[in-house]
Amino acid sequence: MCGIVASVSNRNIVPLLVQGLQRLEYRGYDSCGVAVHRMVSGSPISQGLERTRSTARVAQLLAQVQTEDFQGLTGIAHTRWATHGAPAVANAHPHFSYGPGLDAGSGVPARVALVHNGIIENYEELRRQLQAKGYVFTSQTDTEVIGHLVDSLYNGDLFEAVKAARTELRGAYAIAVLHKDEPHRVVGARAGSPLVLGVGRDENEFFLASDPMAIAGVTDQIVYLEEGDLVDLQPGRYWLADKTGHVLLPEQRPVKTVQAFSGAVELGPYRHYMQKEIFEQPDAIANTLDGISAIVPELFDGADGNAAWRVFKDIDRVLILACGTSYYSGCTAKYWLESIAGIPCSVEVASEYRYRTSVPEPRTLVVTISQSGETADTLAALRHAQSLGLTQTLTICNVATSAMVRECKLRYITRAGVEIGVASTKAFTTQLAGLFLLTLVLAQTKGRLTEAQEQDYLTAMRHLPMALQAVLALEPQIVSWAEDFAKRENALFLGRGRHYPIALEGALKLKEISYIHAEAYPAGELKHGPLALVDAAMPVVTVAPNDELLEKLKSNMQEVRARGGVLYVLADADTHIESAEGLHVIRMPEHYGALSPILHVVPLQLLAYHTAVARGTDVDKPRNLAKSVTVE
């Protein structure tokens, strides 16, 4: 997986393809490449398929295409995040098929070029079949089988070959394909991985992309392809077919105007995007809560006229499905939903939920949480829940045009803005804000929220941006902690109650970008195993708000100190926890009650960030990770 850009045009398309890859670069990748119907300057006649690939940054690919005078009217490009095969030029996309018994060393032109996001689950079986037909494999990828399969089925019409090929593929994919004999044509297909069609300003220009961001600034006219769709692009025309192969009418896949992020965000005074995004959280929360003057179900109405109140009155439990950071926001929401709304809540790791036998309760509200709205595991879990008869669905999502939003009845769109850093920060806190609003609405629906409580909660939420500004002012103190953490290779994080998921998120952030092994536990679990790890070399981060579990938490802290452990405590001002030998305390500006998790996570984000900076890691693009996980 990672990013796809493709186009047909009447101008040299290579600069736009590379520009599209640059806009997707923040998502994380380990190789990139571009293939075109090569043309000689000034001539529209194809000289055959050619490609260039790199395991460096897209800037290096740009230098390569400029050096090689790479030009074409039709082309495909890709950034790859490795699933099958190590990061290497041979495994980079685009992949070529030369025909049976032939490869690049045969001196014959390539017949098919292909880029692919996703995973082909039956690639080993297909590989054996294609090898039996004489096809030569030169990579370790699952993708290469698709190119050879299309070539084996080609009989003069690329669209028909791709349509036939997809019937033999199992798994998830978004693909864009070229054939040497059709120099002004790109055919695409999607199943389980996102793909959009861009309608250019020139009637002869069309695009395919895995994300509208890749073609923002070039066009804002977007057609969202649905599951199983095929798309055929040629100068002056495009057409779509559904998963049955039937050609679709234009109104079945309408063109939408999408104002996507279209250029590099200015870093301003910040060193990295992650730092910038941490400091954008007051504004992101303010935007997410903008205009909310009352706790009403209409806040969660769906785009297609689905009324939230009709759904909420008929549900008596909540199932949250999410992955990674979004999963931890769901774990926090469980405490809110059960304590404030009085509604039973279960939180499932999306990648596990769909593969176990569960007992569906018909009166369940299924809530998905995703920054991108395209997370493959969460989408699959949503569809699994729907297949079990759980049709009341809602998503908390940062992208209004995403598949998650389109496939759920109800929605709450967070307004975090574009998040460039791979490690999520402002997306997480805005998810928490949306989930807290959901808690209040459900509490009101169930008659558990008085008018006075509603006003108190609204006042507290309006104050969040100012409270976050005060927390961000703690950065200099956190930098001093980071200098010590940078020397460590392991860390423990502790929290209790609704702050246990915040400890989990803090540990995740540290391991994601500093590569320090970090684990989080409910503090009461220390004596059930983790205490064996505690010594002077193991820093123990403790989230210590002044809540009903504070005295229990203090006892857990004493257990650490008794074993020579070093504590780093984020304490509310009135907790009476004082700095001492082996006990480092940063005081939070104020206690914030039920909303405290939104404040306490911010110092943990800053700790991870400054530790990573001190260790010299690639903060915004940590190794092995991708921003939007669109494969299982």
C-alpha positions in Angstrom: 0.0 0.0 0.0 0.6 3.6 0.1 -0.3 6.2 -2.6 -1.5 6.1 -6.2 -1.6 8.8 -8.8 -2.4 8.3 -12.5 -3.5 10.4 -15.4 -4.4 10.7 -19.1 -3.8 14.2 -20.6 -2.8 16.1 -23.7 0.2 17.6 -21.9 3.3 16.1 -20.3 1.8 14.6 -17.2 5.1 13.6 -15.4 5.4 16.8 -13.3 1.8 16.4 -12.0 2.4 12.7 -11.2 5.5 13.5 -9.1 3.8 16.4 -7.5 1.0 14.1 -6.5 3.5 11.7 -4.9 5.0 14.6 -3.0 1.6 15.5 -1.6 1.1 11.9 -0.4 4.7 11.6 0.9 3.7 12.5 4.5 1.8 9.2 4.8 5.0 7.3 5.0 6.6 5.0 2.4 9.8 3.2 1.5 10.0 3.4 -2.3 8.4 5.3 -5.2 8.2 5.2 -8.9 6.6 6.4 -12.1 5.8 4.8 -15.4 4.6 6.5 -18.6 4.0 5.9 -22.3 7.3 7.6 -23.2 7.1 10.3 -25.7 9.7 12.3 -27.5 9.4 16.0 -26.8 6.9 17.6 -29.2 5.5 14.3 -30.4 2.3 12.7 -29.1 3.4 9.2 -30.3 4.3 6.7 -27.6 7.7 5.2 -27.7 6.6 2.4 -25.4 6.3 2.0 -21.6 9.2 3.2 -19.5 9.6 3.6 -15.7 11.9 5.0 -13.1 11.9 3.9 -9.5 13.7 4.9 -6.2 14.0 3.8 -2.6 14.8 7.4 -1.6 12.5 10.4 -1.1 10.2 11.7 -3.9 12.7 14.5 -4.3 15.2 12.0 -5.6 12.6 10.5 -8.0 12.0 14.1 -9.3 15.7 14.5 -9.9 15.7 11.2 -11.8 12.8 12.1 -14.2 14.4 15.5 -14.9 17.8 13.9 -15.6 16.2 11.3 -17.9 13.9 13.9 -19.6 11.0 11.6 -18.7 7.9 12.7 -20.5 4.5 11.2 -21.3 0.8 12.1 -21.8 -0.3 9.0 -19.9 1.2 7.7 -16.8 0.9 6.1 -13.3 2.9 6.7 -10.2 3.1 5.2 -6.7 4.6 5.4 -3.2 5.0 2.0 -1.6 4.8 0.9 2.0 6.2 -2.6 2.1 3.9 -5.5 2.8 5.4 -8.3 0.7 9.2 -8.0 0.1 11.8 -5.7 1.5 12.1 -2.0 0.4 14.1 -2.4 -2.7 14.0 -1.0 -6.3 13.0 -4.5 -7.6 10.0 -4.4 -5.3 9.0 -0.8 -6.0 6.0 0.1 -8.2 5.2 0.4 -11.0 5.5 -3.3 -11.9 6.0 -4.4 -15.5 4.9 -7.5 -17.3 6.8 -8.4 -20.5 4.8 -11.6 -21.4 5.6 -15.3 -20.9 9.2 -16.2 -20.7 10.4 -12.6 -20.8 11.7 -10.0 -18.4 13.6 -6.7 -18.5 16.7 -8.4 -19.6 15.1 -9.8 -22.7 15.4 -6.6 -24.6 11.7 -6.5 -25.5 9.3 -3.7 -24.5 7.1 -4.1 -21.5 3.4 -4.9 -22.3 1.7 -4.0 -19.0 2.5 -1.5 -16.2 0.6 -1.5 -12.9 0.5 0.2 -9.5 -1.4 -1.3 -6.6 -2.5 -0.5 -3.0 -3.7 -3.4 -0.9 -2.9 -7.1 -0.4 -3.7 -9.9 -2.7 -4.4 -12.9 -0.4 -4.2 -15.6 -3.1 -1.1 -14.3 -4.8 0.9 -17.5 -4.1 -1.7 -19.6 -5.9 -1.8 -17.1 -8.8 1.9 -16.9 -8.9 2.2 -20.7 -9.4 -0.4 -20.6 -12.2 1.3 -17.8 -14.0 4.7 -19.4 -13.6 3.3 -22.5 -15.2 2.3 -20.3 -18.2 5.9 -19.1 -18.5 5.7 -15.7 -16.7 8.9 -14.6 -15.0 8.7 -13.0 -11.6 11.4 -10.5 -10.6 10.1 -9.2 -7.3 8.9 -10.5 -4.0 5.6 -8.6 -4.1 2.1 -9.8 -4.4 1.4 -7.0 -6.8 3.5 -8.5 -9.7 0.9 -11.3 -10.1 -1.8 -8.7 -11.1 0.3 -7.3 -13.9 1.1 -10.8 -15.3 -2.6 -11.8 -14.8 -3.8 -8.8 -16.8 -1.3 -9.5 -19.6 -2.4 -13.2 -19.7 -6.0 -12.1 -20.2 -5.4 -9.2 -22.6 -7.1 -9.6 -26.0 -7.0 -6.1 -27.4 -9.0 -4.3 -24.7 -7.4 -3.3 -21.4 -10.7 -2.6 -19.7 -12.0 -6.1 -20.4 -8.7 -7.6 -19.3 -8.8 -5.8 -16.0 -12.5 -6.7 -15.5 -11.6 -10.4 -16.1 -8.5 -10.2 -13.8 -10.4 -8.9 -10.8 -12.6 -12.0 -10.7 -9.5 -14.0 -9.9 -8.2 -11.7 -7.2 -8.9 -12.2 -3.5 -8.0 -9.5 -1.0 -7.9 -5.7 -1.1 -6.8 -3.6 -4.0 -6.8 -0.3 -5.8 -5.0 -0.5 -9.1 -4.2 1.6 -12.1 -3.0 -0.1 -15.3 -1.4 0.8 -18.6 -0.9 -1.3 -21.8 1.7 -0.6 -24.4 -0.9 -1.0 -27.3 -3.2 1.6 -25.8 -1.1 4.7 -25.2 -3.9 7.0 -24.2 -5.7 4.9 -21.7 -5.6 4.1 -18.0 -7.9 1.5 -16.4 -8.4 1.4 -12.6 -10.3 -0.8 -10.2 -11.0 -0.8 -6.4 -12.0 -3.4 -3.9 -11.3 -2.6 -0.2 -8.8 0.2 -0.9 -9.7 3.8 -1.7 -9.6 5.2 -5.2 -11.0 8.4 -6.6 -11.5 9.8 -10.1 -10.5 13.4 -10.8 -12.1 15.3 -13.7 -9.6 17.8 -15.0 -10.2 21.4 -16.0 -9.3 20.4 -19.6 -11.9 18.0 -21.1 -9.0 15.7 -22.2 -7.5 15.3 -18.7 -8.6 12.8 -16.0 -6.9 11.5 -12.9 -7.0 8.5 -10.6 -5.7 8.9 -7.0 -5.8 7.0 -3.7 -6.6 10.4 -2.0 -8.0 13.7 -3.4 -5.0 15.4 -1.8 -2.8 14.0 -4.5 -4.6 16.0 -7.2 -5.7 19.0 -5.2 -4.8 22.2 -7.0 -5.1 20.4 -10.3 -8.8 19.7 -10.0 -11.4 19.9 -7.3 -13.9 17.8 -9.2 -13.9 14.4 -7.7 -15.9 11.1 -8.2 -15.7 8.7 -5.3 -15.5 5.1 -6.6 -17.5 2.6 -4.7 -16.6 -1.0 -3.7 -16.0 -3.1 -6.8 -16.0 -0.2 -9.3 -14.0 -0.2 -12.5 -12.9 3.0 -14.2 -11.7 3.7 -17.8 -9.9 6.9 -18.6 -9.3 8.2 -22.1 -8.8 11.7 -23.5 -12.2 13.4 -23.6 -14.1 10.7 -21.9 -14.3 8.4 -18.9 -16.8 5.7 -17.9 -17.4 3.6 -14.8 -18.8 0.1 -14.2 -19.9 -1.5 -11.0 -18.8 -4.8 -9.5 -21.1 -6.7 -11.8 -19.6 -5.0 -14.9 -22.6 -2.9 -15.7 -21.8 0.6 -17.0 -23.0 3.2 -14.6 -24.9 6.4 -15.4 -23.2 9.7 -14.4 -25.7 10.3 -11.6 -24.9 7.0 -10.0 -21.4 8.3 -9.2 -21.8 12.1 -9.2 -19.0 14.5 -9.5 -18.4 16.4 -6.2 -16.5 19.6 -5.6 -13.9 18.8 -2.9 -11.7 21.5 -1.4 -8.7 19.3 -0.5 -5.4 20.4 1.0 -3.3 21.4 -2.0 0.2 22.2 -0.9 2.9 21.9 1.7 1.9 23.3 5.1 4.2 25.9 6.3 6.1 24.9 9.4 6.4 28.4 10.7 8.5 28.5 13.9 8.2 24.7 14.4 10.9 22.1 13.7 8.5 19.3 12.7 4.9 18.9 11.7 4.2 16.8 14.8 5.3 19.7 17.0 3.2 22.1 15.0 0.2 19.8 15.2 0.6 19.5 19.0 0.4 23.2 19.2 -2.6 23.4 16.9 -4.7 21.5 19.3 -6.4 24.5 21.0 -7.6 25.7 17.5 -8.5 22.2 16.4 -10.7 21.6 19.5 -12.2 25.1 19.0 -13.0 24.3 15.4 -14.4 20.8 16.3 -16.8 22.4 18.9 -17.5 25.5 16.9 -21.2 26.6 16.9 -22.3 24.1 19.5 -24.7 26.0 21.8 -26.8 23.0 23.0 -26.6 19.3 23.5 -28.9 18.0 20.8 -29.0 14.8 18.7 -28.9 16.8 15.5 -25.2 17.2 16.0 -24.8 13.6 14.7 -27.3 13.6 11.8 -26.2 11.8 8.7 -25.6 13.4 5.4 -28.4 11.5 3.7 -31.1 12.8 6.0 -30.7 10.1 8.7 -31.9 11.6 11.9 -29.8 10.8 15.0 -32.7 11.1 17.5 -34.5 8.2 15.7 -31.4 6.0 16.1 -30.5 7.1 19.7 -33.9 6.5 21.2 -33.8 2.8 20.0 -30.3 1.9 21.3 -29.3 0.7 24.7 -25.6 -0.1 24.3 -22.6 1.0 22.3 -19.9 -0.9 20.4 -16.8 1.0 19.4 -14.6 -0.2 16.6 -11.2 1.3 16.0 -7.4 0.8 15.6 -4.3 2.3 17.1 -4.7 5.8 18.6 -8.4 5.8 17.6 -8.8 2.7 19.7 -7.5 4.4 22.7 -9.9 7.3 22.2 -12.7 4.7 22.2 -11.3 3.2 25.4 -11.5 6.6 27.0 -15.1 7.1 25.7 -16.1 3.8 27.4 -15.5 5.4 30.8 -17.6 8.5 29.8 -20.5 6.5 28.2 -20.9 4.2 31.2 -20.4 6.8 34.0 -22.2 9.8 32.5 -24.7 8.3 30.0 -25.3 5.0 31.9 -25.0 3.0 28.6 -23.0 -0.2 28.5 -20.1 0.1 26.1 -17.6 -2.4 24.6 -14.5 -1.4 22.6 -13.0 -3.7 20.1 -9.8 -3.7 18.2 -11.2 -3.6 14.7 -8.7 -6.1 13.2 -9.7 -8.7 15.9 -13.5 -8.1 16.0 -14.3 -9.4 12.5 -12.4 -12.7 13.1 -14.1 -13.8 16.3 -17.5 -15.1 17.1 -19.4 -12.4 18.8 -23.0 -12.1 20.1 -24.7 -9.2 18.3 -27.3 -7.2 20.3 -29.8 -5.6 17.9 -30.2 -2.4 20.0 -26.5 -1.6 19.6 -25.1 1.7 18.2 -21.9 0.8 16.3 -19.4 3.6 16.5 -16.3 3.7 14.3 -13.4 6.1 14.9 -10.9 6.9 12.2 -8.7 9.9 11.3 -8.7 9.2 7.6 -12.0 7.3 7.3 -10.3 4.8 5.1 -8.7 2.5 7.7 -9.0 -0.9 6.1 -9.5 -2.9 9.4 -12.1 -0.5 10.7 -14.0 -0.5 7.5 -14.0 -4.3 7.4 -15.1 -4.4 11.0 -18.0 -2.0 10.3 -19.1 -4.1 7.4 -18.9 -7.3 9.5 -21.1 -5.6 12.2 -23.6 -4.7 9.5 -23.6 -8.2 8.2 -24.6 -9.4 11.8 -27.6 -7.1 11.6 -26.1 -4.1 13.5 -27.4 -1.4 11.2 -27.4 1.6 13.6 -24.0 3.1 12.8 -22.1 6.3 13.5 -18.6 7.5 12.7 -16.3 10.0 14.4 -14.0 11.0 11.5 -11.8 13.8 10.4 -12.5 13.4 6.6 -16.1 14.3 5.5 -15.7 12.6 2.1 -14.3 9.3 3.4 -15.7 5.8 2.9 -16.4 5.6 6.7 -18.6 8.6 6.5 -20.4 7.4 3.4 -21.0 3.9 4.9 -22.4 5.0 8.3 -25.9 6.3 9.0 -24.7 9.0 11.3 -21.5 11.0 11.7 -19.6 13.6 13.6 -16.9 15.3 11.6 -14.0 16.5 13.6 -12.2 19.5 12.3 -8.6 18.8 13.2 -7.4 19.8 9.7 -4.8 18.0 7.8 -2.4 16.0 10.0 1.0 15.5 8.4 2.9 13.8 11.1 2.4 10.0 11.1 2.0 9.9 14.9 -1.5 11.3 15.5 -1.9 14.2 18.0 -4.7 16.7 17.1 -6.8 14.0 15.5 -6.8 12.1 18.8 -7.9 15.0 21.0 -10.6 16.1 18.5 -11.9 12.5 18.5 -12.1 12.7 22.3 -14.1 16.0 22.0 -16.5 14.4 19.5 -16.9 11.3 21.7 -17.6 13.4 24.8 -20.3 15.2 22.9 -21.8 11.8 21.9 -21.7 10.9 25.6 -23.7 14.0 26.5 -26.2 13.6 23.7 -26.9 9.9 24.7 -27.1 10.9 28.4 -29.7 13.5 27.5 -31.6 11.0 25.3 -31.7 8.6 28.2 -32.8 11.3 30.7 -29.6 11.3 32.6 -28.5 14.8 31.9 -30.1 17.7 33.8 -30.2 21.2 32.3 -27.7 22.4 34.9 -25.3 19.6 34.1 -25.6 20.3 30.4 -24.6 23.9 31.0 -21.7 22.9 33.2 -20.3 20.5 30.6 -20.8 23.1 27.8 -18.9 25.7 29.8 -16.1 23.2 30.4 -15.9 22.3 26.7 -15.8 25.9 25.7 -12.9 26.5 28.1 -10.9 23.6 26.6 -8.9 25.6 24.1 -7.7 28.0 26.8 -6.9 25.1 29.2 -4.9 23.4 26.4 -2.8 26.6 25.9 -1.9 26.5 29.6 -0.8 22.9 29.2 1.3 23.7 26.2 3.2 26.2 28.3 4.7 23.3 30.2 6.9 22.4 27.2 10.2 23.6 28.7 9.7 21.4 31.7 8.9 18.4 29.5 12.1 19.0 27.4 14.2 18.4 30.6 12.4 15.1 31.1 13.0 14.2 27.5 16.8 14.6 27.8 16.7 11.8 30.4 14.3 9.6 28.4 16.5 9.8 25.3 19.1 7.7 27.1 16.7 4.9 27.9 15.5 1.9 25.9 12.4 1.1 28.0 9.7 2.9 29.8 6.5 2.2 31.8 3.4 4.3 31.7 0.7 4.1 34.5 -2.8 5.5 34.7 -6.1 4.6 36.5 -9.7 4.8 35.4 -10.3 7.0 32.4 -6.6 8.0 32.4 -5.4 4.4 31.8 -6.1 4.7 28.0 -4.2 8.0 28.1 -1.2 6.1 29.5 -1.6 3.6 26.7 -1.6 6.5 24.2 1.5 8.0 25.8 3.4 4.8 25.5 2.3 4.4 21.9 3.6 7.8 21.0 6.9 7.2 22.6 7.5 3.9 20.8 6.2 5.2 17.5 8.7 8.1 17.0 11.6 7.5 19.5 11.7 3.7 19.0 12.0 3.3 22.8 10.1 0.2 24.0 7.2 1.5 26.1 4.3 -0.2 27.8 1.3 1.0 29.7 -0.6 -0.6 32.6 -3.5 0.2 34.9 -1.4 1.2 38.0 -3.2 -1.4 40.1 -1.7 -4.1 37.9 1.9 -3.3 38.8 2.1 -5.9 41.6 0.7 -8.5 39.2 3.8 -8.7 37.1 5.2 -5.4 35.7 6.8 -4.5 39.0 9.5 -7.1 38.2 10.8 -4.8 35.6 11.1 -1.7 37.8 14.6 -0.6 38.7 16.6 2.7 38.5 17.0 2.3 34.7 13.3 2.1 34.1 11.5 5.4 34.0 7.9 5.2 35.1 5.5 7.9 33.8 2.4 8.4 35.9 -0.8 10.3 35.0 -2.0 11.6 38.4 -5.2 13.7 38.2 -7.0 14.7 41.4 -9.8 12.2 41.1 -11.4 9.5 43.1 -8.5 7.1 42.4 -5.7 9.4 43.5 -5.0 7.8 46.8 -4.9 4.4 45.2 -2.5 5.7 42.6 -0.2 7.2 45.3 0.1 3.7 46.8 1.1 2.3 43.4 3.7 5.1 43.1 5.1 4.1 46.5 5.5 0.5 45.2 7.7 1.9 42.4 9.8 4.0 44.7 10.3 1.1 47.1 12.0 -0.8 44.3 14.3 2.0 43.3 12.2 3.1 40.3 12.3 6.7 39.0 8.9 8.3 38.7 7.8 11.1 36.3 4.4 12.3 37.4 1.9 14.6 35.7 0.0 15.8 38.7 -2.9 18.2 39.2 -2.0 21.2 41.4 -3.9 20.0 44.4 -2.7 16.4 44.6 0.0 17.2 47.1 2.6 15.2 45.2 6.0 16.9 45.7 9.2 16.4 43.8 11.9 14.5 45.6 14.8 12.1 44.9 13.6 9.7 42.2 10.3 11.6 41.9 9.9 14.2 39.2 6.7 16.2 39.1 5.2 18.5 36.5 2.1 20.3 37.8 -0.9 20.5 35.4 -2.5 24.0 35.4 -5.9 22.8 36.7 -8.0 19.8 37.4 -10.6 19.3 34.6 -12.9 16.6 35.8 -14.3 14.3 33.2 -12.5 16.1 30.4 -9.1 15.7 32.1 -7.9 13.0 29.6 -7.9 15.6 26.8 -5.5 17.8 28.8 -3.3 15.0 30.3 -2.4 13.5 26.9 -0.8 16.7 25.6 2.3 16.5 27.9 2.8 12.9 26.9 2.7 13.9 23.2 5.4 16.5 23.9 7.5 14.0 25.9 7.5 11.6 23.0 8.3 14.4 20.5 11.2 15.9 22.4 12.6 12.5 23.2 12.6 11.6 19.5 14.2 14.9 18.7 17.0 14.2 21.2 17.5 10.8 19.8 17.7 12.1 16.2 14.9 10.0 14.7 12.7 11.0 11.8 9.8 12.4 13.8 7.3 13.0 11.1 8.0 9.8 9.1 9.0 7.1 11.6 10.4 3.9 10.2 8.1 1.1 9.1 4.9 3.2 9.7 2.3 4.8 7.3 -0.2 7.5 8.1 -3.3 5.9 6.6 -3.4 2.1 6.9 -5.4 0.9 4.0 -4.4 -2.7 4.1 -5.2 -5.4 6.6 
